[in-house]
């Protein structure tokens, strides 16, 4: 019965307290609503992705929201015991907010997240001790000398006179707050001017509760719930940051880490084309490109690199989009890197700030794959010279360029089947590669290709007579450079060669090829290892042969 009677008395006392609350003053409502707003901002932060920075900001908003609502309730009530209870509860967010601010400042500045958590746990131990002292003060009196009710602006709040020990204990969260503010200030000074507006606003958001924690214990209160008022300004600024800069969608430290973790090289220039930002990938590539010249400074190296491509550099300075591909030799191993470089002019419509973004993509693997495809499509897989299709393409281009002048040679190795039968097909492949290398090195004034099997074609920008003479010289060259096997055996490769002169009205490659093919078979019929010119294209030379 006694316990029930006491419970009823407490309930009646609470009802009396509520009945005497100051419901009509707008200021407590302001603090209470801003507190609800702070708690509401937690909702987008607790959604994925979860990061240390977002968790810390959620804690700060939770502590700020709870503090504001407790301050508002203290101003609402008129009973001293209720005010004292609410004031004691306010000490929890006041002690722990600087700790979370410390963690947020370190995370914002890119410090190791795990070590930051360890530091915060260590710094929280004294705060837990101080909180216990506050709630047990009525038993030991170590924290407060006395408390009284103070009236300001028609509102009542409790006024507490601290002991010397209480004042010393209140300095601890102030010291932590100053350290976290120093970390934020250092980050602001070292930050890029591009993001300085939003980061300055973030620093001010930090500064207000820090100054509040420092100033309130040192100056007499002139505003009811002055500590809560400072935290309400912080909550409003965070609200502005959320909607103006979308700051909470990707936390600033996450932006920096993404920037440096990008595989693409990124450069950002201001409107005077001074280098503002350069991520790790771009710094590594350009540093290796510059070698020892990197000592002259990043901006000088970047400028020298851009000026190597005048067209791209000019387009970038005209603030138009540009795209180019270029090679870069990296020291110290002289690795060739293929790059795709793009520039984008960027501007902020409200502030009018202008900048240029340059993105560098490493396309070396793609380029090698592309080169492999081209090589497979254009080169003979065995000899490495042009295949039939590519040889015909080269012929068509040269035919259009030279307006039909030149000669086509068709060479077929004599008795090549004997080589395969005697030495094996592997040795036969080596002989074909050897022959192709001799062909390519000898006819440097034209181009050659493998038409099929042991048949090869050569285009020369010469008349038929000159081409025939060149072909006979090649026969001598072959005799002087036989293929030598691993057993030191010498394998000679005599050829029968058909030559036809290309006229300006030559209809197509197939017709010219047929003429050279007829001449080549005539060479074989005449005893092989000969050079024969097609009669319709080399009449003068054939007349001389007939006269003999």
C-alpha positions, 0 to 999 in steps of 0.5 A, spaced: 500 500 500 505 504 501 509 503 494 502 504 491 501 511 495 508 513 493 507 512 486 500 515 486 503 521 489 509 522 484 504 521 478 500 527 482 506 531 482 508 530 475 501 532 473 501 538 477 508 540 474 505 539 467 499 543 469 504 549 471 508 549 464 509 555 460 506 553 454 505 560 451 512 562 450 514 561 442 522 560 444 521 553 447 517 551 441 523 553 437 528 549 440 523 543 441 522 543 433 529 544 431 530 538 436 525 534 432 528 536 425 535 534 427 532 527 429 529 527 422 535 528 419 538 522 421 533 518 417 537 519 410 544 517 414 542 511 417 540 508 410 546 504 406 551 506 404 553 506 412 560 509 413 564 511 419 562 519 417 555 518 416 554 514 423 558 519 427 554 525 424 547 521 426 550 520 433 551 528 433 544 529 430 541 525 435 545 528 441 543 535 438 536 533 438 536 530 445 539 536 448 534 541 444 528 537 447 531 537 454 533 544 454 526 546 451 522 541 457 527 545 462 524 552 460 517 549 460 517 546 467 517 550 473 518 545 478 526 545 481 527 538 481 524 537 474 529 542 472 535 539 475 533 532 473 533 535 465 539 539 466 543 533 469 540 529 463 543 535 458 550 533 461 550 527 457 550 530 450 554 536 452 559 531 454 559 526 449 558 531 443 565 533 443 568 526 443 563 524 436 565 531 433 573 529 434 571 522 431 567 526 425 573 531 424 578 525 424 574 521 419 573 528 415 580 529 414 582 522 412 585 519 418 585 511 420 577 509 421 579 504 426 584 508 430 579 513 431 574 509 434 579 507 439 581 514 440 574 515 441 573 509 446 579 512 450 576 519 450 569 517 453 572 514 459 572 520 463 566 522 460 562 516 463 565 518 470 563 525 470 556 523 468 556 518 474 558 524 478 553 529 476 547 524 477 550 522 484 551 529 486 546 530 491 550 524 495 557 527 495 556 534 493 563 534 489 560 537 483 555 543 485 555 548 491 547 550 490 542 551 485 537 556 484 531 558 479 533 564 474 528 568 470 529 570 463 525 573 458 519 570 462 522 563 462 525 560 468 531 555 468 535 552 473 542 556 475 547 552 478 553 554 481 559 549 480 565 547 485 572 548 483 572 540 481 566 541 477 569 547 473 575 543 472 571 537 470 567 541 465 574 543 461 575 536 459 570 536 453 572 543 452 579 541 450 576 535 446 572 540 442 578 545 441 582 539 438 577 537 433 576 544 431 583 544 430 583 538 425 577 541 421 581 548 421 587 544 418 583 540 413 580 547 411 586 550 410 589 544 406 583 544 402 582 545 394 578 552 393 573 549 388 570 546 395 571 551 399 564 554 400 561 548 402 567 546 407 567 553 410 560 552 412 561 545 415 567 548 419 562 554 421 557 548 423 563 545 427 565 552 430 558 554 433 557 548 438 564 548 440 564 556 441 558 554 445 561 549 450 567 553 451 563 560 452 557 558 456 561 556 462 565 562 462 560 568 461 553 569 465 547 567 461 543 572 457 539 567 453 534 562 456 537 555 454 543 558 451 547 552 450 541 549 446 540 555 442 547 554 439 546 547 438 539 549 434 544 553 429 548 547 428 542 543 426 539 549 421 546 549 418 546 542 417 539 542 414 542 547 409 548 543 407 544 537 406 539 541 401 544 546 398 550 541 397 547 534 398 553 533 403 550 527 406 549 523 400 557 522 399 560 524 405 566 529 404 572 524 406 568 518 401 569 523 396 576 524 397 577 516 397 573 515 391 577 521 387 584 517 389 582 510 388 579 512 381 583 508 376 582 514 371 587 520 372 583 526 374 586 533 373 582 539 375 584 546 373 581 553 375 579 558 370 586 561 370 588 554 368 592 553 375 592 546 377 587 545 383 587 537 384 590 531 381 589 524 384 593 519 385 593 515 378 594 522 374 600 523 379 603 516 378 603 516 371 605 524 370 611 523 375 613 517 371 613 520 365 617 526 367 622 522 371 627 527 375 623 533 372 618 532 377 622 535 382 620 542 378 613 541 381 607 538 379 604 544 375 610 545 371 610 537 369 602 537 367 603 544 363 609 541 359 605 534 358 599 538 356 603 542 351 605 536 347 598 536 344 597 543 342 590 541 339 588 538 345 591 544 349 588 549 345 581 546 345 581 546 353 583 553 353 577 555 349 573 551 354 570 546 349 570 539 350 576 535 347 578 528 346 585 525 344 589 519 344 596 519 345 602 515 347 606 516 354 613 513 355 614 511 363 620 511 366 624 508 368 623 501 364 621 505 358 614 502 358 609 505 353 602 507 355 596 508 351 592 514 353 585 517 352 585 524 354 578 528 355 577 535 357 570 537 360 569 545 362 565 545 368 561 551 371 557 552 377 551 556 375 549 560 382 556 562 383 559 562 376 565 559 378 569 555 372 573 550 372 576 544 367 576 537 368 581 532 365 580 525 365 585 520 363 584 513 361 589 508 360 587 504 354 593 500 353 590 493 354 584 495 349 590 498 344 594 492 345 587 488 343 585 492 338 592 492 335 592 484 335 585 484 332 588 488 326 595 484 326 590 478 325 586 481 320 592 484 316 598 479 317 600 472 315 600 468 321 606 464 319 611 469 316 608 476 319 608 479 312 601 482 309 596 476 308 592 476 301 587 480 303 591 486 306 596 485 300 590 487 296 588 493 300 595 495 300 595 494 292 588 498 291 590 504 295 597 504 292 594 504 285 589 510 286 595 514 289 600 512 283 594 512 278 596 505 276 603 506 275 608 500 278 609 493 277 606 486 280 611 480 282 608 474 283 613 469 286 612 461 287 618 457 291 620 451 286 620 444 289 618 446 295 614 440 297 621 437 297 623 441 303 617 439 307 618 431 305 626 431 306 626 436 312 619 436 315 613 441 315 616 444 321 623 446 317 618 448 311 615 453 316 622 456 318 624 456 310 618 460 309 619 465 314 626 466 312 624 467 305 619 472 307 624 476 311 629 476 305 623 478 301 621 484 306 628 486 307 630 486 299 624 490 296 624 496 301 621 500 295 615 497 295 611 492 299 610 484 299 605 479 302 603 472 302 598 470 297 597 463 299 602 457 301 609 458 298 606 463 293 608 471 295 606 477 291 610 484 291 608 491 289 614 495 286 613 503 284 617 501 277 616 499 270 616 492 268 623 492 265 626 495 272 621 490 276 624 484 272 631 487 273 630 487 280 627 480 281 633 477 277 637 481 283 633 478 288 634 471 285 642 472 286 640 475 293 637 468 295 643 464 292 647 468 297 642 467 303 640 460 304 636 458 310 641 454 315 638 448 319 640 447 326 644 441 323 648 446 319 645 444 312 643 449 307 637 450 304 636 454 297 629 457 295 629 458 288 623 461 285 619 462 279 617 469 278 612 472 274 611 480 272 606 484 270 606 492 269 600 495 272 597 500 267 592 506 269 586 503 266 587 496 269 580 494 271 582 490 278 587 486 282 584 480 279 586 482 272 593 484 274 594 478 278 591 473 273 597 476 268 602 475 273 600 468 275 600 467 267 607 469 267 609 465 273 607 459 270 610 460 264 617 461 268 616 454 271 614 451 264 621 454 261 625 450 267 623 454 273 628 459 277 626 464 272 623 471 271 618 472 266 614 478 264 607 478 262 607 479 254 601 484 254 604 489 259 612 488 258 612 487 250 619 490 249 622 486 254 619 480 251 621 482 244 628 482 247 627 475 250 624 472 243 630 475 239 635 471 243 
